[in-house]
């Protein structure tokens, strides 16, 4: 059995269309939408609307953790614009291309920048969307937990710790624990380029220690201090920043 795993696709439909080549199934751990590319500020919904100079500035403010100034800039730029309608239109255009690129079968969960309410419109019959749910793939049980936890960034699909923990608890024992964000382990949540700790989940870490799955797979942290490490009996793997690498992580058994 061969399964390919991707996360943090961020608009890379070209490579996504090839991500399942040679695999029995594709697993996607979310963040399909590209709102703003921190490596190339000319790409994404934000610069399309407000230009690269404003994208440069908001990245500078966020990187310096000057979140209130970044929000004030955003308020000025969005003034007089129907933000919800404009954003949804742009996201829909990306989703139409990205979901069409998924091979059959694909098993997917949401990232923190995704809009879950739209997924049912674009997921075809070959794509199974799971969040707080489990599925058997090739004799192994995969559990999926989508979204992220609350942060000053206020991305679209951030939820309270208690709601997130309830989804983890609902999975029970699984062979492979799939999530968008990592378990809260310092080496796994620290981004070496952004030079900050992203939010990881204590509930995921507790489930790993309690249920001892074979693997815990995740993304979210684009340049992690450590990409892979063991927590007890579990191999914890950041499957990579697919938007930049274009390569899936491969699991075989």
Beta strands, then each sheet from edge to edge (+ up, - down):
strand 1: 2-6
strand 2: 25-28
strand 3: 106-108
strand 4: 127-129
strand 5: 133-137
strand 6: 140-145
strand 7: 148-149
strand 8: 158-159
strand 9: 176-179
strand 10: 190-191
strand 11: 196-197
strand 12: 215-218
strand 13: 228-231
strand 14: 234-238
strand 15: 249-252
sheet 1: 4+ 3+ 2+ 1+ 15-
sheet 2: 5+ 6- 9- 12- 14- 13+
sheet 3: 7+ 8+
sheet 4: 10+ 11-
end
